[in-house]
């Protein structure tokens, strides 16, 4: 916010670039723009640092198709685990913490960010996979 007030001539083009990104934009261009926007403090749909970290930790000897299947299975595992987490006694709201004892309040944001990064690595449609996640859960 301070940066926007003191250097609007610098932040304006970065914000415009971030607004121009569409799902049809090339993945490398999108990641470059998001990396620039992220460095400037602008929130992005996909975290470029998380994408880089996940892309660098691919399993040796496995094909991209196997990595993609593992990513899909991870979302299935999370979807199946949601009822168990909801039934956990630690999943009660604690007003003193303004959250849950087991940090369950962070789960939705974590699912969105990790799945967006995973399916960006695999160059797949994020929205489609999140809709499938909702159907499974």
Contact map, one row per residue, 1 for C-alpha under 8 A:
11111000000000000000000000000000000000000000000000000000000000000000000000000000000000000000000000000000000000000000000000000000000000000
11111100000000000000000000000000000000000000000000000000000000000000000000000000000000000000000000000000000000000000000000000000000000000
11111111001000000000000000000000000000000000000000000000000000000000000000000000000000000000000000000000000000000000000000000000000000000
11111111011100000000000000000000000000000000000000000000000000000000000000000000000000000000000000000000000000000000000000000000000000000
11111111000000000000000000000000000000000000000000000000000000000000000000000000000000000000000000000000000000000000000000000000000000000
01111111000000000000000000000000000000000000000000000000000000000000000000000000000000000000000000000000000000000000000000000000000000000
00111111111000000000000000000000000000000000000000000000000000000000000000000000000000000000000000000000000000000000000000000000000000000
00111111111100000000000000000000000000000000000000000000000000000000000000000000000000000000000000000000000000000000000000000000000000000
00000011111110000000000000000000000000000000000000000000000000000000000000000000000000000000000000000000000000000000000000000000000000000
00010011111111000000000000000000000000000000000000000000000000000000000000000000000000000000000000000000000000000000000000000000000000000
00110011111111100000000000000000000000010000000000000000000000000000000000000000000000000000000000000000000000000000000000000000000000000
00010001111111110000000000000000000000000000000000000000000000000000000000000000000000000000000000000000000000000000000000000000000000000
00000000111111111000000000000000000000000000000000000000000000000000000000000000000000000000000000000000000000000000000000000000000000000
00000000011111111100000000000000000110010000000000000000000000000000000000000000000000000000000000000000000000000000000000000000000000000
00000000001111111110000000000000000010000100000000000000000000000000000000000000000000000000000000000000000000000000000000000000000000000
00000000000111111111000000000000000000000000000000000000000000000000000000000000000000000000000000000000000000000000000000000000000000000
00000000000011111111100000000000100000000000000000000000000000000000000000000000000000000000000000000000000000000000000000000000000000000
00000000000001111111100000000000110010000001000000000000000000000000000000000000000000000000000000000000000000000000000000000000000000000
00000000000000111111100000000000000000000000000000000000000000000000000000000000000000000000000000000000000000000000000000000000000000000
00000000000000011111110000000000000000000000000000000000000000000000000000000000000000000000000000000000000000000000000000000000000000000
00000000000000001111111010000100100000000000000000000000000000000000000000000000000000000000000000000000000000000000000000000000000000000
00000000000000000001111110000000000000000000000000000000000000000000000000000000000000000000000000000000000000000000000000000000000000000
00000000000000000000111110000000000000000000000000000000000000000000000000000000000000000000000000000000000000000000000000000000000000000
00000000000000000000011111000000000000000000000000000000000000000000000000000000000000000000000000000000000000000000000000000000000000000
00000000000000000000111111101100000000000000000000000000000000000000000000000000000000000000000000000000000000000000000000000000000000000
00000000000000000000000111111100000000000000000000000000000000000000000000000000000000000000000000000000000000000000000000000000000000000
00000000000000000000000011111110000000000000000000000000000000000000000000000000000000000000000000000000000000000000000100100000000000000
00000000000000000000000001111111000000000000000000000000000000000000000000000000000000000000000000000000000000000000000000000000000000000
00000000000000000000000011111111100000000000000000000000000000000000000000000000000000000000000000000000000000000000000000000000000000000
00000000000000000000100011111111110000000000000000000000000000000000000000000000000000000000000000000000000000000000000000000000000000000
00000000000000000000000000111111111000000000000100000000000000000000000000000000000000000000000000000000000000000000000000000000000000000
00000000000000000000000000011111111100000000000100000000000000000000000000000000000000000000000000000000000000000000000000000000000000000
00000000000000001100100000001111111110000000000000000000000000000000000000000000000000000000000000000000000000000000000000000000000000000
00000000000000000100000000000111111111000001011100000000000000000000000000000000000000000000000000000000000000000000000000000000000000000
00000000000000000000000000000011111111100000001110000000000000000000000000000000000000000000000000000000000000000000000000000000000000000
00000000000001000000000000000001111111110000000000000000000000000000000000000000000000000000000000000000000000000000000000000000000000000
00000000000001100100000000000000111111111111000000000000000000000000000000000000000000000000000000000000000000000000000000000000000000000
00000000000000000000000000000000011111111111001100000000000000000000000000000000000000000000000000000000000000000000000000000000000000000
00000000000000000000000000000000001111111100000000000000000000000000000000000000000000000000000000000000000000000000000000000000000000000
00000000001001000000000000000000000111111100000000000000000000000000000000000000000000000000000000000000000000000000000000000000000000000
00000000000000000000000000000000000011111110000000000000000000000000000000000000000000000000000000000000000000000000000000000000000000000
00000000000000100000000000000000000011111111000000000000000000000000000000000000000000000000000000000000000000000000000000000000000000000
00000000000000000000000000000000000011001111100000000000000000000000000000000000000000000000000000000000000000000000000000000000000000000
00000000000000000100000000000000010011000111111000000000000000000000000000000000000000000000000000000000000000000000000000000000000000000
00000000000000000000000000000000000000000011111000000000000000000000000000000000000000000000000000000000000000001001000000000000000000000
00000000000000000000000000000000010000000001111100100000000000000000000000000000000000000000000000000000000000001001100100000000000000000
00000000000000000000000000000000011001000001111111100000000000000000000000000000000000000000000000000000000000001000100000000000000000000
00000000000000000000000000000011011001000000011111110000000000000000000000000000000000000000000000000000000000000000100000000000000000000
00000000000000000000000000000000001000000000001111111000000000000000000000000000000000000000000000000000000000000000000000000000000000000
00000000000000000000000000000000000000000000001111111100000000000000000000000000000000000000000000000000000000000100100000000000000000000
00000000000000000000000000000000000000000000011111111110000000000000000000000000000000000000000000000000000000000000110110000000000000000
00000000000000000000000000000000000000000000000111111111000000000000000000000000000000000000000000000000000000000000000000000000000000000
00000000000000000000000000000000000000000000000011111111100000000000000000000000000000000000000000000000000000000000000000000000000000000
00000000000000000000000000000000000000000000000001111111110000000000000000000000000000000000000000000000000000000000110010000000000000000
00000000000000000000000000000000000000000000000000111111110000000000000000000000000000000000000000000000000000000000000010000000000000000
00000000000000000000000000000000000000000000000000011111110000000000000000000000000000000000000000000000000000000000000000000000000000000
00000000000000000000000000000000000000000000000000001111111000000000000000000000000000000000000000000000000000000000000000000000000000000
00000000000000000000000000000000000000000000000000000111111100000010000000000000000000000000000000000000000000000000000000000000000000000
00000000000000000000000000000000000000000000000000000000111111000010000000000000000000000000000000000000000000000000000000000000000000000
00000000000000000000000000000000000000000000000000000000011111000000000000000000000000000000000000000000000000000000000000000000000000000
00000000000000000000000000000000000000000000000000000000001111100000000000000000000000000000000000000000000000000000000000000000000000000
00000000000000000000000000000000000000000000000000000000001111110110000000000000000000000000000000000000000000000000000000000000000000000
00000000000000000000000000000000000000000000000000000000000011111110000000000000000000000000000000000000000000000000000000000000000000000
00000000000000000000000000000000000000000000000000000000000001111111000000000000000000000000000000000000000000000000000001000000000000000
00000000000000000000000000000000000000000000000000000000000000111111100000000000000000000000000000000000000000000000000000000000000000000
00000000000000000000000000000000000000000000000000000000000001111111110000000000000000000000000000000000000000000000000000000000000000000
00000000000000000000000000000000000000000000000000000000011001111111111000000000000000000000000000000000000000000000000000000000000000000
00000000000000000000000000000000000000000000000000000000000000011111111100000000000000000000000000000000000000000000001001000000000000000
00000000000000000000000000000000000000000000000000000000000000001111111110000000000000000000000000000000000000000000000000000000000000000
00000000000000000000000000000000000000000000000000000000000000000111111111000000000000000000000000000000000000000000000000000000000000000
00000000000000000000000000000000000000000000000000000000000000000011111111100000000000000000000000000000000000000010011000000000000000000
00000000000000000000000000000000000000000000000000000000000000000001111111110000000000000000000000000000000000000000000000000000000000000
00000000000000000000000000000000000000000000000000000000000000000000111111111000000000000000000000000000000000000000000000000000000000000
00000000000000000000000000000000000000000000000000000000000000000000011111111100000000000000000000000000000000000000000000000000000000000
00000000000000000000000000000000000000000000000000000000000000000000001111111110000000000000000000000000000000000010000000000000000010000
00000000000000000000000000000000000000000000000000000000000000000000000111111111000000000000000000000000000000000000000000000000000010011
00000000000000000000000000000000000000000000000000000000000000000000000011111111100000000000000000000000000000000000000000000000000000000
00000000000000000000000000000000000000000000000000000000000000000000000001111111110000000000000000000000000000000000000000000000000000000
00000000000000000000000000000000000000000000000000000000000000000000000000111111110000000000000000000000000000000000000000000000000011011
00000000000000000000000000000000000000000000000000000000000000000000000000011111111100000000000000000000000000000000000000000000000000011
00000000000000000000000000000000000000000000000000000000000000000000000000001111111110000000000000000000000000000000000000000000000000000
00000000000000000000000000000000000000000000000000000000000000000000000000000111111111000000000000000000000000000000000000000000000000001
00000000000000000000000000000000000000000000000000000000000000000000000000000001111111100000000000000000000000000000000000000000000000000
00000000000000000000000000000000000000000000000000000000000000000000000000000001111111110000000000000000000000000000000000000000000000000
00000000000000000000000000000000000000000000000000000000000000000000000000000000111111110010000000000001000000000000000000000000000000000
00000000000000000000000000000000000000000000000000000000000000000000000000000000011111110010000000000000000000000000000000000000000000000
00000000000000000000000000000000000000000000000000000000000000000000000000000000001111111010000000000000000000000000000000000000000000000
00000000000000000000000000000000000000000000000000000000000000000000000000000000000111111110000000000000000000000000000000000000000000000
00000000000000000000000000000000000000000000000000000000000000000000000000000000000000111111000000000000000000000000000000000000000000000
00000000000000000000000000000000000000000000000000000000000000000000000000000000000000011111000000011100000000000000000000000000000000000
00000000000000000000000000000000000000000000000000000000000000000000000000000000000011111111100000011101000000000000000000000000000000000
00000000000000000000000000000000000000000000000000000000000000000000000000000000000000001111110000011000000000000000000000000000000000000
00000000000000000000000000000000000000000000000000000000000000000000000000000000000000000011111001111000000000000000000000000000000000000
00000000000000000000000000000000000000000000000000000000000000000000000000000000000000000001111111111000000000000000000000000000000000000
00000000000000000000000000000000000000000000000000000000000000000000000000000000000000000000111111100000000000000000000000000000000000000
00000000000000000000000000000000000000000000000000000000000000000000000000000000000000000000011111100000000000000000000000000000000000000
00000000000000000000000000000000000000000000000000000000000000000000000000000000000000000000011111111000000000000000000000000000000000000
00000000000000000000000000000000000000000000000000000000000000000000000000000000000000000000111111110000000000000000000000000000000000000
00000000000000000000000000000000000000000000000000000000000000000000000000000000000000000000111111111011100000000000000000000000000000000
00000000000000000000000000000000000000000000000000000000000000000000000000000000000000000111110011111111100000000000000000000000000000000
00000000000000000000000000000000000000000000000000000000000000000000000000000000000000000111110010111111000000000000000000000000000000000
00000000000000000000000000000000000000000000000000000000000000000000000000000000000000000110000000011111000000000000000000000000000000000
00000000000000000000000000000000000000000000000000000000000000000000000000000000000000000000000000111111111000000000000000000000000000000
00000000000000000000000000000000000000000000000000000000000000000000000000000000000010000010000000111111111000000000000000000000000000000
00000000000000000000000000000000000000000000000000000000000000000000000000000000000000000000000000110011111100000000000000000000000000000
00000000000000000000000000000000000000000000000000000000000000000000000000000000000000000000000000000011111111000000000000000000000000000
00000000000000000000000000000000000000000000000000000000000000000000000000000000000000000000000000000011111111100000000000000000000000000
00000000000000000000000000000000000000000000000000000000000000000000000000000000000000000000000000000000111111110000000000000000000000000
00000000000000000000000000000000000000000000000000000000000000000000000000000000000000000000000000000000011111111000000000000000000000000
00000000000000000000000000000000000000000000000000000000000000000000000000000000000000000000000000000000011111111100000000000000000000000
00000000000000000000000000000000000000000000000000000000000000000000000000000000000000000000000000000000001111111110000000000000000000000
00000000000000000000000000000000000000000000000000000000000000000000000000000000000000000000000000000000000111111111000000000000010000000
00000000000000000000000000000000000000000000111000000000000000000000000000000000000000000000000000000000000011111111100000000000000000000
00000000000000000000000000000000000000000000000001000000000000000000000000000000000000000000000000000000000001111111110000000000000000000
00000000000000000000000000000000000000000000000000000000000000000000001000100000000000000000000000000000000000111111111000000100010000000
00000000000000000000000000000000000000000000110000000000000000000000000000000000000000000000000000000000000000011111111100000100000000000
00000000000000000000000000000000000000000000011101100100000000000000000000000000000000000000000000000000000000001111111110000000000000000
00000000000000000000000000000000000000000000000000100100000000000000001000000000000000000000000000000000000000000111111111000000000000000
00000000000000000000000000000000000000000000000000000000000000000001001000000000000000000000000000000000000000000011111111111100000000000
00000000000000000000000000100000000000000000010000100000000000000000000000000000000000000000000000000000000000000001111111111100000000000
00000000000000000000000000000000000000000000000000100110000000000000000000000000000000000000000000000000000000000000111111110000000000000
00000000000000000000000000000000000000000000000000000000000000010001000000000000000000000000000000000000000000000000011111110000000000000
00000000000000000000000000100000000000000000000000000000000000000000000000000000000000000000000000000000000000000000001111111000000000000
00000000000000000000000000000000000000000000000000000000000000000000000000000000000000000000000000000000000000000000001111111100000000000
00000000000000000000000000000000000000000000000000000000000000000000000000000000000000000000000000000000000000000000001100111111100000000
00000000000000000000000000000000000000000000000000000000000000000000000000000000000000000000000000000000000000000011001100011111110000000
00000000000000000000000000000000000000000000000000000000000000000000000000000000000000000000000000000000000000000000000000001111111000000
00000000000000000000000000000000000000000000000000000000000000000000000000000000000000000000000000000000000000000000000000001111111100000
00000000000000000000000000000000000000000000000000000000000000000000000000000000000000000000000000000000000000000000000000001111111110000
00000000000000000000000000000000000000000000000000000000000000000000000000000000000000000000000000000000000000010010000000000111111111000
00000000000000000000000000000000000000000000000000000000000000000000000000000000000000000000000000000000000000000000000000000011111111100
00000000000000000000000000000000000000000000000000000000000000000000000000000000000000000000000000000000000000000000000000000001111111110
00000000000000000000000000000000000000000000000000000000000000000000000000110010000000000000000000000000000000000000000000000000111111111
00000000000000000000000000000000000000000000000000000000000000000000000000000010000000000000000000000000000000000000000000000000011111111
00000000000000000000000000000000000000000000000000000000000000000000000000000000000000000000000000000000000000000000000000000000001111111
00000000000000000000000000000000000000000000000000000000000000000000000000010011000000000000000000000000000000000000000000000000000111111
00000000000000000000000000000000000000000000000000000000000000000000000000010011010000000000000000000000000000000000000000000000000011111
